[in-house]
């Protein structure tokens, strides 16, 4: 049978997608063909400021020379190797991650869900079975991590799941203290709840979780899939509270656009990672790890941690200065921000901004999430703020969502 590559044509990509691909996220709105930094271009040649960063994955933006060069060199040298062998990029990246956190062990994975699944499986090796998670949480879509998600709509179709998970309100120290016991294998928390609308726990919450886990012998797992590697202005967001978790899970930006995750284990948790305790086929691929090395070295070399704090503060202040009745406030840290709205109009606002050339995420009905590349410039941040102010031109009173936002007259 002849295989025909039906490429070309503006209509082709979305139509071919609809014919061949399961639309887990709905039919894509744009067919993107290239990118540079924080800017992407569609198949009609129109440019957009990418404030989603490929779901917080392209931390260095699109086509960053450091990532392109590292992947190209590695692809021309050595591709994937089996789990019975080792390649230098994998070892170097493991060493570098532990240099940023502390002595421990690394399990490389393909995704954040698999990293969280790793922590779950290893925690069960303690002989305990119970897990404490939080309402509103999102930790992945494997059958194990679905059980941790505090989002019933996403979980219900896949029942029955592991039934040893207790959910408590995110940020509530006393509820957490009451749920954790000497039967708890692990407590899993997001450093900031991203999918739930960029919710930041109160100061001291993560430190209190550390104290509770230490007192009961439970393992503390911090899901930093969205918050690690400079996203909030720290290598890992938990470092802002100076705590030492038992596990840290990460993915998204680690591969700079290539699939790569990791589960970092410390102290006695690292000792549980005996031979045969866990495995993965493609996790830790030399190709992905070469990209990961380029990402971390570039973040350090460009001073992006400080840059993220400066531009993030500028972006936050600019949004707050819009002072529109539809804006309830801005939450988050660094370049992970949630614009809280007073009405459930995130989708029409997002649609208007997309039409104006700005890609953002309606993560909740009344929350717009921003997770742009860490290389976002001050000028680009200002351009978005100006566009947001223009988007919010409708009367703020109650009305049908479809009529809430209209473009300004040309």
Phi, psi and omega per residue, in radians:
X1 nan 2.298 3.102
X2 -1.345 2.395 3.108
X3 -1.755 2.132 -3.071
X4 -1.860 2.183 3.070
X5 -1.614 1.774 -3.060
X6 -1.496 1.113 -3.121
X7 -1.491 2.945 3.054
X8 1.510 2.752 3.111
X9 1.565 2.289 -3.093
X10 -1.119 -0.560 -3.099
X11 -1.308 -0.388 -2.884
X12 -1.126 -0.806 -2.958
X13 -1.105 -0.907 -3.104
X14 -1.208 -0.631 3.105
X15 -1.164 -0.751 3.118
X16 -1.147 -0.639 3.062
X17 -1.016 -0.857 -3.100
X18 -1.088 -0.560 -3.115
X19 -1.399 -0.458 -2.944
X20 -2.088 -0.328 -2.936
X21 -2.081 2.429 3.045
X22 -1.180 2.165 -3.054
X23 -1.528 1.227 3.141
X24 -1.044 -0.530 -3.110
X25 -1.977 0.252 -3.064
X26 1.495 2.934 3.128
X27 -1.167 2.267 -3.112
X28 -1.028 2.509 -3.134
X29 -1.479 -0.424 -3.100
X30 -2.309 2.606 2.970
X31 -1.883 1.809 -3.082
X32 -1.610 2.441 -3.047
X33 -2.072 -0.358 3.112
X34 -2.860 2.895 3.111
X35 -2.685 2.771 3.083
X36 -2.620 2.055 -3.085
X37 1.093 -2.224 -3.122
X38 -1.653 0.233 -3.088
X39 -2.035 2.346 3.061
X40 -2.122 2.754 -3.096
X41 -2.207 2.367 3.133
X42 -1.597 -3.129 -3.038
X43 -1.273 -0.104 3.038
X44 -1.717 0.026 3.131
X45 1.514 0.155 -3.133
X46 -1.538 2.436 -3.108
X47 -1.715 2.587 3.118
X48 -2.361 2.513 2.990
X49 -1.456 2.050 -3.037
X50 -1.522 1.691 3.111
X51 -1.680 0.175 3.022
X52 -1.766 -0.415 3.097
X53 1.043 0.647 -3.104
X54 1.027 0.856 -3.071
X55 1.025 0.846 3.079
X56 1.127 0.389 -3.071
X57 -1.693 -0.722 -3.091
X58 -1.448 1.259 -3.051
X59 -1.134 -0.499 3.093
X60 -1.721 0.194 -3.104
X61 1.429 -2.972 -3.091
X62 -1.602 2.430 3.033
X63 0.985 0.674 3.102
X64 -1.162 2.305 -3.074
X65 -0.959 -0.620 -3.110
X66 -1.130 -0.732 3.134
X67 -1.261 -0.773 3.135
X68 -1.011 -0.826 -3.109
X69 -1.161 -0.734 -3.118
X70 -1.133 -0.767 -3.127
X71 -1.210 -0.698 3.139
X72 -1.100 -0.768 3.125
X73 -1.108 -0.759 -3.095
X74 -1.198 -0.713 3.136
X75 -1.098 -0.535 3.138
X76 -1.489 -0.067 -3.079
X77 -1.956 -0.964 -3.075
X78 -2.734 2.187 3.118
X79 -1.504 -2.303 -3.114
X80 -1.405 2.592 3.029
X81 -2.183 2.733 -3.109
X82 -1.293 2.957 3.138
X83 -1.217 -0.132 3.090
X84 -1.537 -0.066 -3.111
X85 -2.248 3.053 -3.120
X86 -2.485 2.621 3.079
X87 -2.235 2.658 -3.008
X88 -1.052 -0.722 -3.118
X89 -0.997 -0.614 3.139
X90 -1.155 -0.768 3.130
X91 -1.158 -0.767 -3.122
X92 -1.085 -0.714 -3.131
X93 -1.193 -0.703 3.072
X94 -1.036 -0.785 3.118
X95 -1.084 -0.700 -3.102
X96 -1.201 -0.720 3.115
X97 -1.090 -0.726 3.132
X98 -1.251 -0.478 3.041
X99 -1.162 -0.498 3.138
X100 -1.479 -0.260 -3.051
X101 -2.110 -0.889 -3.085
X102 2.536 2.954 -3.092
X103 -1.001 2.399 3.128
X104 3.109 -2.695 3.131
X105 -2.350 2.662 -3.117
X106 -2.129 2.331 2.915
X107 -1.959 2.044 3.107
X108 -1.473 2.484 -3.116
X109 -2.316 -3.076 3.106
X110 -1.688 -0.311 -3.002
X111 -2.731 2.976 3.076
X112 -1.204 -0.661 3.102
X113 -1.043 -0.752 3.136
X114 -1.183 -0.585 3.080
X115 -1.126 -0.739 3.102
X116 -1.196 -0.640 3.074
X117 -1.083 -0.659 3.099
X118 -1.061 -0.840 3.132
X119 -1.037 -0.706 3.135
X120 -1.078 -0.858 -3.111
X121 -1.117 -0.720 -3.135
X122 -1.187 -0.680 3.136
X123 -1.080 -0.556 3.117
X124 -1.162 -0.335 3.113
X125 -1.236 -0.156 3.058
X126 -1.271 -0.235 -3.055
X127 1.615 -0.148 3.065
X128 -1.642 2.798 -3.062
X129 -2.187 -0.343 -2.996
X130 -1.464 2.607 -3.136
X131 -2.257 2.458 3.021
X132 -2.011 2.210 3.109
X133 -2.258 -2.988 -3.059
X134 -2.189 2.650 3.061
X135 -1.140 2.500 -3.132
X136 1.445 -0.061 -3.057
X137 -1.264 2.718 2.976
X138 -2.406 2.085 -3.085
X139 -2.184 0.012 3.113
X140 2.432 -3.075 -3.066
X141 -2.198 0.248 2.969
X142 -1.302 2.891 -3.107
X143 -1.110 -0.532 3.088
X144 -1.291 -0.882 -3.075
X145 -1.244 -0.435 3.030
X146 -1.011 -0.619 -3.132
X147 -1.136 -0.466 -3.140
X148 -1.406 -0.410 -3.055
X149 -1.142 2.238 3.098
X150 -1.601 0.730 -3.112
X151 -2.240 1.585 -3.003
X152 -0.942 -0.628 -3.118
X153 -1.063 -0.597 3.129
X154 -1.432 -0.421 -3.003
X155 -1.596 -0.699 -2.943
X156 -0.927 -0.759 -3.080
X157 -1.075 -0.274 -3.025
X158 -1.900 0.199 3.057
X159 -1.056 2.527 0.160
X160 -1.629 2.377 3.102
X161 -1.926 3.031 3.029
X162 -0.883 2.193 -2.986
X163 -1.764 0.437 -3.101
X164 -1.857 0.361 -3.065
X165 -1.863 2.225 3.039
X166 -1.894 2.296 3.125
X167 -1.844 2.354 3.098
X168 -2.204 2.772 -3.133
X169 -1.062 2.358 3.126
X170 -1.165 2.276 3.101
X171 1.599 -0.101 -3.096
X172 -1.670 1.791 -3.063
X173 -1.124 -0.766 -3.075
X174 -1.181 -0.630 3.080
X175 -1.134 -0.672 3.100
X176 -1.141 -0.779 -3.133
X177 -1.065 -0.671 -3.110
X178 -1.271 -0.392 -3.077
X179 -1.598 -0.416 -3.055
X180 -1.568 2.284 -3.128
X181 -2.415 -3.045 3.135
X182 -1.331 0.039 3.005
X183 -1.727 -0.063 -3.084
X184 -1.415 2.124 3.083
X185 -1.335 -0.750 -3.108
X186 -2.714 2.699 2.961
X187 -1.982 2.199 -3.139
X188 -2.026 2.189 -3.085
X189 -2.345 2.495 2.900
X190 -1.424 2.454 3.083
X191 -1.107 -0.658 2.958
X192 -2.432 2.307 3.129
X193 -1.348 1.868 -3.076
X194 -1.395 -0.958 -3.082
X195 -1.169 -0.365 -3.127
X196 -1.552 0.223 3.062
X197 1.853 0.446 3.132
X198 1.000 1.065 3.119
X199 -1.603 2.206 -3.131
X200 -1.760 2.219 3.128
X201 -1.197 2.772 3.110
X202 -1.129 2.691 3.118
X203 -0.949 2.368 3.114
X204 1.569 -0.110 -3.094
X205 -1.127 -0.826 -3.132
X206 -1.143 -0.663 3.097
X207 -1.130 -0.674 3.101
X208 -1.146 -0.674 3.096
X209 -1.073 -0.676 3.098
X210 -1.077 -0.786 -3.128
X211 -1.107 -0.746 -3.129
X212 -1.114 -0.766 -3.126
X213 -1.166 -0.695 3.124
X214 -1.095 -0.715 -3.099
X215 -1.178 -0.531 -3.069
X216 -1.795 -0.157 -3.099
X217 1.436 0.116 3.082
X218 -1.325 2.647 3.104
X219 -1.557 2.370 3.136
X220 -1.703 2.050 3.113
X221 -1.885 2.102 3.074
X222 -1.843 2.048 3.102
X223 -1.463 1.828 3.141
X224 -1.954 0.542 -3.131
X225 -1.010 -0.678 -3.138
X226 -1.674 -0.258 -2.956
X227 -1.977 -0.076 -3.085
X228 -1.461 2.990 2.989
X229 1.024 0.839 2.973
X230 1.602 -0.149 -3.052
X231 -0.963 -0.658 -3.120
X232 -1.870 0.170 -3.117
X233 1.668 0.055 3.062
X234 -2.227 2.726 3.050
X235 -1.023 -0.752 3.060
X236 -2.381 2.361 -3.000
X237 -1.106 -0.531 -3.121
X238 -1.113 -0.331 3.100
X239 -1.161 -0.310 3.088
X240 -1.195 -0.354 3.074
X241 -1.880 -0.009 3.053
X242 1.142 0.598 -3.120
X243 -1.820 2.901 -3.129
X244 -2.137 1.707 3.112
X245 -1.295 2.958 3.060
X246 -1.489 -0.617 3.058
X247 -2.320 2.524 2.906
X248 -2.217 2.264 3.087
X249 -1.933 2.484 -3.137
X250 -2.615 2.815 3.098
X251 -2.931 -2.229 3.118
X252 0.743 -1.773 -3.025
X253 -1.232 -0.183 -3.059
X254 -1.018 -0.679 -3.113
X255 -1.620 0.018 3.119
X256 1.011 0.513 -3.113
X257 2.019 -0.265 3.045
X258 -1.684 2.630 -3.114
X259 -1.206 2.047 -3.125
X260 -2.832 2.287 3.039
X261 -2.368 3.049 3.125
X262 -2.752 2.534 2.974
X263 -2.013 2.037 3.132
X264 -1.744 2.270 -3.128
X265 -2.105 2.459 -3.059
X266 -2.275 2.746 3.068
X267 1.028 -2.385 -3.106
X268 -1.150 -0.451 3.093
X269 -1.097 -0.658 3.116
X270 -1.142 -0.541 -3.140
X271 -1.192 -0.379 3.126
X272 -1.276 -0.287 -3.083
X273 -1.440 1.124 3.105
X274 -1.364 2.889 3.117
X275 -0.970 2.261 3.128
X276 1.534 -0.040 -3.110
X277 -1.211 -0.511 -3.138
X278 -2.822 2.770 3.130
X279 -2.782 2.849 3.106
X280 -2.707 2.626 -3.055
X281 -1.447 -0.898 -3.009
X282 -1.808 -0.232 3.129
X283 -0.998 2.329 -3.111
X284 1.412 0.367 3.068
X285 -0.952 2.379 3.097
X286 -0.930 -0.606 -3.129
X287 -1.145 -0.864 3.124
X288 -1.158 -0.673 -3.136
X289 -1.185 -0.568 3.045
X290 -1.075 -0.706 3.078
X291 -1.144 -0.732 3.128
X292 -1.062 -0.706 3.075
X293 -1.066 -0.761 3.135
X294 -1.096 -0.687 3.136
X295 -1.071 -0.913 -3.062
X296 -1.160 -0.767 3.139
X297 -1.101 -0.635 -3.137
X298 -1.266 -0.710 3.072
X299 -0.996 -0.777 3.128
X300 -1.200 -0.810 -3.064
X301 -1.143 -0.578 -3.127
X302 -1.578 -0.036 -3.105
X303 1.100 0.697 -3.016
X304 -1.278 -0.357 3.106
X305 -1.084 -0.818 3.101
X306 -1.197 -0.661 3.121
X307 -1.061 -0.746 3.135
X308 -1.060 -0.747 -3.141
X309 -1.122 -0.746 -3.125
X310 -1.155 -0.887 -3.093
X311 -1.227 -0.631 3.082
X312 -1.081 -0.761 3.104
X313 -1.111 -0.681 3.129
X314 -1.144 -0.748 -3.138
X315 -1.128 -0.815 3.120
X316 -1.029 -0.861 -3.110
X317 -1.086 -0.673 3.128
X318 -1.123 -0.742 3.130
X319 -1.139 -0.770 3.136
X320 -1.098 -0.583 -3.127
X321 -1.240 -0.312 3.078
X322 -1.035 -0.635 3.013
X323 0.893 0.800 3.103
X324 -1.653 2.546 -3.129
X325 -1.024 -0.398 3.118
X326 -1.367 -0.247 -3.130
X327 -1.664 1.998 3.134
X328 -1.505 -0.426 -3.127
X329 2.779 3.095 3.123
X330 -2.221 2.327 3.109
X331 -2.311 2.885 -3.113
X332 2.148 -2.819 -3.132
X333 -2.682 2.512 3.105
X334 0.998 -2.194 3.120
X335 -1.864 0.626 2.891
X336 -2.174 1.694 -3.017
X337 -2.185 2.548 3.037
X338 -2.089 2.175 3.073
X339 -1.617 1.857 -3.131
X340 -1.426 2.281 -3.118
X341 -1.863 2.723 -3.134
X342 -1.450 -0.193 3.104
X343 -2.393 2.769 -3.117
X344 -1.374 1.170 -3.049
X345 -2.101 0.384 -3.083
X346 -1.058 -0.663 -3.113
X347 -1.135 -0.888 3.113
X348 -1.128 -0.589 3.066
X349 -1.099 -0.789 3.131
X350 -1.072 -0.735 3.125
X351 -1.093 -0.730 3.121
X352 -1.100 -0.789 -3.124
X353 -1.109 -0.672 3.099
X354 -1.074 -0.756 3.117
X355 -1.108 -0.480 3.129
X356 -1.536 -0.065 3.076
X357 1.758 0.442 -3.137
X358 -2.309 2.169 -3.107
X359 -1.738 2.030 3.108
X360 -2.317 3.059 -2.985
X361 -2.116 2.071 3.012
X362 -1.407 1.383 -2.971
X363 -1.282 -0.483 3.042
X364 -2.445 2.797 -3.094
X365 -0.924 -0.534 -3.115
X366 -2.130 0.456 3.126
X367 -2.442 2.286 3.012
X368 -1.859 2.214 -3.117
X369 -1.770 2.406 3.045
X370 -2.057 2.222 3.069
X371 -2.525 1.113 -3.038
X372 -1.300 2.934 2.994
X373 -0.953 2.580 -3.123
X374 -1.172 -0.224 3.135
X375 -1.560 0.129 3.090
X376 -0.900 2.341 -3.113
X377 -1.598 2.859 3.090
X378 -1.082 -0.688 3.133
X379 -1.112 -0.686 3.112
X380 -1.183 -0.675 3.082
X381 -1.076 -0.748 3.134
X382 -1.131 -0.657 3.128
X383 -1.103 -0.684 3.109
X384 -1.149 -0.772 -3.134
X385 -1.015 -0.741 3.111
X386 -1.085 -0.739 3.137
X387 -1.153 -0.690 3.119
X388 -1.080 -0.744 3.118
X389 -1.062 -0.665 3.120
X390 -1.275 -0.507 3.140
X391 -1.200 -0.560 -3.042
X392 -1.600 1.027 -3.038
X393 -1.736 -0.173 -3.088
X394 -1.372 2.806 3.062
X395 -1.089 2.354 -3.050
X396 -1.360 0.013 -3.110
X397 -1.291 2.970 -3.119
X398 -1.099 2.416 3.096
X399 -2.985 2.878 -3.136
X400 -1.036 2.391 -3.091
X401 -0.918 -0.658 -3.067
X402 -1.123 -0.355 -3.099
X403 -1.843 0.144 -3.025
X404 -1.199 -0.710 -2.986
X405 -2.204 2.268 3.055
X406 -2.315 2.501 3.089
X407 -1.083 2.596 3.044
X408 -1.100 2.640 3.094
X409 -1.090 2.462 -3.123
X410 -1.159 nan nan
